[in-house]
């Protein structure tokens, strides 16, 4: 058996193990006898090679996305509460239960004498 190319093959195996174990690439097999075999498979490089981050980095990424989801949920709850407050204010004003009347300071709410600037609209006098 010839030893020509054995060192190169050993080096290739080391590189292959590095790409699989350290960088998270998947091995697509030995294609040396495949029809149309080329040294570089452009489509695989462009579309089929995916690097998997180390587990510690994956955990950190998951934590960031989890925090973002929690923040989005909190903002959605706050938005819904604000919409409900707005709806209630519209009902109060449109039904006449609460009225805005002119005053020297602008508009004030009739219904809340303890807070004279409640309902104040700048520029309306």
C-alpha positions as CSV (number, residue, x, y, z in Angstrom):
1,X,0.0,0.0,0.0
2,X,1.4,3.4,-1.0
3,X,2.0,6.0,1.7
4,X,1.6,8.9,-0.8
5,X,-1.0,11.4,0.6
6,X,-1.2,9.8,4.0
7,X,0.0,12.9,5.8
8,X,-2.4,15.1,3.9
9,X,-5.2,12.7,4.7
10,X,-4.3,12.8,8.4
11,X,-4.3,16.6,8.3
12,X,-7.7,16.6,6.6
13,X,-9.1,14.4,9.3
14,X,-7.8,16.8,12.0
15,X,-9.3,19.8,10.2
16,X,-12.6,17.9,9.8
17,X,-12.7,17.0,13.6
18,X,-12.0,20.7,14.4
19,X,-14.8,21.9,12.2
20,X,-17.2,19.4,13.7
21,X,-16.3,19.5,17.4
22,X,-15.2,23.1,17.8
23,X,-17.2,25.0,15.3
24,X,-20.4,22.9,15.2
25,X,-20.3,22.1,11.4
26,X,-22.0,18.9,10.3
27,X,-20.1,16.4,8.1
28,X,-21.7,15.8,4.7
29,X,-19.6,12.7,4.0
30,X,-16.7,11.7,1.7
31,X,-17.6,12.8,-1.8
32,X,-14.4,11.8,-3.6
33,X,-16.2,9.3,-5.8
34,X,-19.3,11.5,-6.4
35,X,-20.3,12.6,-10.0
36,X,-19.5,16.3,-10.6
37,X,-17.3,16.5,-7.5
38,X,-15.5,19.8,-7.2
39,X,-13.0,21.1,-4.7
40,X,-15.3,23.9,-3.6
41,X,-19.1,23.5,-3.5
42,X,-20.3,27.1,-3.8
43,X,-24.0,26.4,-3.1
44,X,-23.0,24.6,0.1
45,X,-20.8,27.4,1.2
46,X,-23.5,30.0,0.4
47,X,-26.6,28.2,1.7
48,X,-25.8,25.0,3.5
49,X,-23.1,25.8,6.1
50,X,-24.4,26.8,9.5
51,X,-22.2,27.6,12.4
52,X,-23.6,26.7,15.8
53,X,-22.4,29.0,18.6
54,X,-20.9,27.4,21.8
55,X,-23.5,26.3,24.4
56,X,-22.6,29.1,26.8
57,X,-23.2,31.7,24.0
58,X,-26.5,29.9,23.1
59,X,-27.6,30.2,26.7
60,X,-26.8,33.9,26.7
61,X,-28.7,34.5,23.5
62,X,-31.7,32.6,24.8
63,X,-31.6,34.7,28.0
64,X,-31.6,37.9,25.9
65,X,-34.5,36.8,23.9
66,X,-36.4,35.7,27.0
67,X,-35.8,39.2,28.6
68,X,-37.0,40.8,25.4
69,X,-40.2,38.7,25.4
70,X,-40.9,39.7,29.0
71,X,-40.4,43.4,28.1
72,X,-42.7,43.1,25.1
73,X,-45.4,41.4,27.2
74,X,-45.1,44.2,29.9
75,X,-45.4,46.9,27.2
76,X,-48.4,45.1,25.7
77,X,-50.1,45.0,29.1
78,X,-49.3,48.7,29.7
79,X,-50.7,49.6,26.2
80,X,-53.9,47.6,26.9
81,X,-54.3,49.4,30.2
82,X,-53.8,52.8,28.6
83,X,-56.3,51.9,25.9
84,X,-58.8,51.0,28.6
85,X,-58.2,54.3,30.5
86,X,-58.6,56.2,27.2
87,X,-61.9,54.4,26.5
88,X,-63.2,55.2,30.0
89,X,-62.2,58.9,29.6
90,X,-64.0,59.1,26.3
91,X,-67.1,57.6,27.8
92,X,-67.0,60.0,30.7
93,X,-66.6,63.0,28.4
94,X,-69.0,62.0,25.6
95,X,-71.8,61.0,27.9
96,X,-71.4,64.3,29.8
97,X,-70.7,62.7,33.2
98,X,-67.5,64.7,33.2
99,X,-67.4,68.1,31.6
100,X,-64.5,70.3,30.7
101,X,-65.3,74.0,31.4
102,X,-63.3,77.1,30.5
103,X,-61.4,78.8,33.4
104,X,-58.7,81.3,33.7
105,X,-56.1,78.5,33.7
106,X,-57.5,76.8,30.7
107,X,-59.9,73.8,30.8
108,X,-60.5,71.9,34.0
109,X,-62.6,68.9,34.9
110,X,-65.8,69.8,36.8
111,X,-65.7,66.4,38.6
112,X,-62.4,66.9,40.5
113,X,-62.1,70.1,42.5
114,X,-59.1,68.8,44.5
115,X,-57.0,68.8,41.3
116,X,-57.7,72.1,39.6
117,X,-55.2,71.4,36.7
118,X,-56.7,68.0,35.9
119,X,-57.8,68.1,32.3
120,X,-55.8,71.3,31.6
121,X,-55.2,71.8,27.9
122,X,-52.4,74.3,27.2
123,X,-53.4,77.1,24.8
124,X,-57.1,77.0,25.5
125,X,-58.3,79.9,27.5
